Amino acid sequence: MLLSTLVLGAAITNCMEARGTPPILQGNNWPKPLEYIRKGNNRTFFCVATGSATLKYEWRFNGEKLNASEQEARFDANTGSLFIGEYFNEQLTGDYQCVVSNEFGTAMTPYFRIAATVANPFPNGDNMFPDNMDVYRSNYHKMDCINVPKSVPAWTFNWQRGKVLNTLSDAKPVNVSERMIIDPNGSLHFLWVEMSDDGYIYVCEAKNKITLTEVRNKHTEQLYVKESANERDRLPELKYSSDVTVIAGDTAELTCIFTYYSSRGEKLDITWTFNNTKVGNGSTLRLPNIKVPDKDQNNEGEYMCFAKLGLHKQVWGKVNLKITAPPEFVPAEKPARLFSPVDKDATFHCRATSYKAYQGAPVWMINGKPLIGCPPFFFDCGQPIKGYSGCIPIKQFCNSNRECPDNADEINCPRCPEGTKQCNGPCILNNQTCVACEFPSFSCDQGEKCLQHTQICDGIAQCADEKDEEGCAGKASHERGKFRLNSQRTQLTIPRAQKTDVMCVQCLVSNKYGKIFGDGCLTVIDKIKIKKAPNARYDVEPNMKIVIAIDAITDPDWQNQTNYEWFWYLPVTTQTDDNIKEKQQLPPTSSYGKYFKLLHSGKELTFTIPDVKTPVMEGNTAEYDLYQNLTDNRLFSINISHKFDHQVVNFTVKGKELEKPKHVSVANKAGFNLWFIALIVGIPVVFIVVVL
């Protein structure tokens, strides 16, 4: 008779509640860090998010909500779109940021800069006539492009020449060649002058590459070339080179201009080298997509330009290339969407590096509200207010109105007499040049002080705002309400996070060249709870089938990702003859596999106990041994898990004790053998008697 028992555990009736989610910004084709707006053009920037309940959008300009009355930069609070009008102007040039909120949190995009293009005309000159310049043939001559007006982005330059006075109606472009070169400042260099230059009126023009506006200078210069009685060849001589600073990601252009003259028409050969390796030829060396130096590449440093004319000794110049960059997040250590099990510490990371620049300690915000530190365009009063930072708009700093609780915004104001300005502490005359506080020196107090690098994190605050001791390693952690931050402020922890801790966290890191912004929202994941559990022990007997069922509930977002794995612990003998219990996954891949059947869901295991014919005699114990191996107080384990939690449920299977195999005595075995032999011998004797 086949016995079948269905074993069901006790059910837990509680349900996991549906959870509200904060806004999650979608993968927009987000603008570049800098967007130029042409005058007369409309633009729309989109900001899209998903989340529970109603989402409300706003856009901020230089840290403050856009004025509702502003028509040239306005937003739709329901769709998140930012509209730029055709009269967008320089007053609206600045950093923009989209902020989206619901009742569960606030998410924020990175900053990006929107800049109005500018292409002002050259001013009118006092002289309607060109400046006359007398130059000897074969000599060097330079014409400067003066009174250059403002342009956003910067101008590119070219020169025109013609002979019609005042109008230059016959003007044609000056062809840049081996004899005429335009430097980055717009000056035109004649490496040598020829008679074909005589009588022409020269004028510089500038072009804005975004608006495509071209403007012509009012100042002109007429060249009169004279024959020289003492004309002679000239060896190369450096006339222009200038160090270059480039932002990582941009193209660097390095220029060396040499004047020379060869009556035999010899060509000047200019070669560029970097670290004694040739990297280019010609007056200008172009290096696209400059990267921040690392262990694999480094383009920063001194570039040499060598000029060689025929068999003459070469002359040289040099250009130093400096690379700047905003901070860069360390991979996997920027704020991101975080899932954390309930009752566990939830930690956001914000670690960045800066190349040859000091970066401030990270500024942290909770749902857009500064928790520690203040974002750009705000002054940090230095004292928390109800657990959050005390931040006031930077325009209120030193405005003679006390906004900070301890008047910190009016205590350390620059005080220089009229006609002077602040320069790294002291006051200097307005017409004097202030030498910048360059790395590795450290600037603080709104640029009033310049400290040596050895004074940073030395335990002595020398800046009034104590920025020189901020974010230093090895100091005490920061406690702000329920939040805990390490001394360097690179980690923010919510201890023992609960389901109610639904929020978004923002982090900002900046240096003198720029800033980076990270945003991530916290989702606290419910623990796994056993809804239907197996018995602690199952008593079985041969020819029996048991069905063991289990079920669990967990966080709704992870219910379908919950995995069930079954194991049992089987005695094995190791190579060193040690007897151990080895954990093996079910169903087994060995010959035992046919006794187990696991449903695809992993929630139900059917265990068939093999039959054992009794009595069991020695020498015929295969069924008995199998039964013992499967049911000898065997320990079973079920692992229920998803990415953020796991539970283990154990049970045992104990087989009914069977009568041990019967022992067959030696005498019985011998008696049987003698009787069998007598039978064999007796059959022929009987056969013979019958025949006779």
Buried (B, 14 or more C-beta within 10 A) or exposed (E): EEEEEEEBBEEBEEEBEEBEBBBBBEEBEBBEBEBBBBBEEEBEBBBBBEBBEEBBBBBBBBBEEBEEEEEBBBBEEEEBBBBBBEEBEEEBBBBBBBBBBBEBBBBBBBBBBBBBBBBBEBEEBEEEEBBEBEBBBBBBBBBBBBEBBEBBBEBBBBBBBBEEEEEBEEBEEBEBEEBBBBBBEBBBBBBBBEEEBBEBBBBBBBBBEBBEBEBBBBBBBBBEBEEEEEEEBBBBBBBBBEEBEBBBEEEBBBBBBBBBBBEEEBEBBBBBBBEEEEBBEBBBBEBEEBBBBEEEEEBBEEBBBBBBBEEBEEBBBBBBBEBBBBBBBEEEBBBBBBBBBBEBEBBBBBBBBBBBBBBBBBBBBBBBEBBBBBBBBBBBBBEBEEBBBBBBBBEBBBEEEEBBEEEBBBEBBEEBEEEBBBBBEEBBEEEEEEEEBEBEBBBBBBBBBBBEEEBBBBEEBBBBBEBBBBBBEEBEEBEBEBBBBBBBBBBBBBEEBEBEBBBBBBBBBBBBBBBBBBBBBBBBBBBBBBBBBBBEEBBBBBBBBBBBBBBBBBBBBBBEEBEBBBBBBBEEEEEEEEEEEEEBEBBBEEEBEEBBBBEEEBBBBBBBBBBBEEEBEEEEBEBBEBBBBBBEEBBBBBBBBBEBBBBEBEBBBEBEEBEEBEEEEEEEEEEEEEEEEEEEEEEEEEEEEEEE
